[in-house]
Amino acid sequence: MFTSVLMIEKALTSADVEFVTTLHGEEPVSFHVLLQPRGEQADRLLRAIDDIALGEIDEAAREAETPEGEAAKGEGERALEVSLMALRAAGGEAEGRLVENHPLDALKSLVADVGADEVIVLTDPHYVEEFFHRDWASRARHKVGVPVLKLFSHSKA
């Protein structure tokens, strides 16, 4: 069985699930999901810049409404559960947890604990962090010792 650690920041869409569950053809895959809610990982200014870069001006104006703290945790738990159910329904094994602090430390530890074959980072584009190689995938490549695949999530389910 192929073991993937999947880092996400929001619920997987049906297109995301289809993509990650078919990456390895017919080989069975076990997913270990780490979710850090978006409101916990980047400040509002960086998120607004990303929205503007994507041409989503209305989204940039609504960044102040992004849940943070306990509200983000509640949404994160629901997003994680939806994602795990979708991965299982698509035929994969899936377990996961929320990450509240230090996502790359949690990633490194999980990769070692489960003997992961790869890491998949599936997030919205984060242009500022990517430009400076401070995004999850860029930093993970130097920490985890397995291949790291960076994918952009689909916005609509």
C-alpha positions, 0 to 999 in steps of 0.5 A, spaced: 500 500 500 502 506 498 502 511 504 501 519 502 501 524 507 496 530 505 496 537 507 490 541 506 487 548 509 480 547 507 475 541 505 477 537 499 472 538 493 470 532 489 475 534 484 481 534 489 479 527 491 478 524 484 485 527 483 489 525 489 486 518 489 487 517 482 495 519 482 497 512 483 493 508 478 490 502 481 495 501 487 491 502 494 493 508 497 492 510 505 492 517 506 494 521 513 491 528 512 493 534 516 489 540 516 491 547 518 485 552 517 486 557 513 485 563 518 490 560 523 496 560 518 497 567 514 495 574 516 489 577 513 494 582 509 497 576 505 491 572 504 488 579 501 494 580 496 493 572 494 486 574 493 488 580 489 493 576 485 487 571 483 483 577 481 478 576 486 477 583 489 471 581 493 474 576 496 480 580 499 475 585 502 472 579 506 478 577 509 476 580 515 471 575 516 475 569 515 474 565 522 480 565 526 481 562 533 476 557 536 471 559 530 477 556 525 478 550 529 470 548 529 470 549 521 477 546 520 474 540 524 468 539 519 472 540 513 477 535 516 471 530 517 468 531 510 475 530 507 476 524 510 469 521 508 470 523 501 477 520 501 474 513 504 468 513 499 473 514 493 476 507 496 482 510 500 484 509 507 484 515 511 485 518 517 487 525 519 487 531 525 487 538 525 494 542 526 494 548 530 501 550 531 507 548 527 504 545 521 511 543 518 514 540 525 507 536 525 508 534 518 515 531 519 513 527 525 507 524 521 511 522 515 516 519 520 511 515 524 507 512 518 513 511 513 510 515 508 512 514 501 510 522 499 507 528 501 502 532 497 500 539 499 494 541 496 492 548 498 490 555 494 495 559 491 499 563 496 503 567 491 507 571 496 509 565 500 511 561 494 515 567 491 519 567 497 519 559 497 516 560 504 510 556 502 508 549 505 511 545 499 517 549 499 519 548 506 517 541 506 522 539 501 527 540 506 525 537 512 521 530 510 526 526 506 520 524 501 518 527 495 513 533 496 508 534 490 504 541 490 497 541 488 492 547 487 486 545 490 479 546 486 475 552 489 468 549 487 466 542 489 
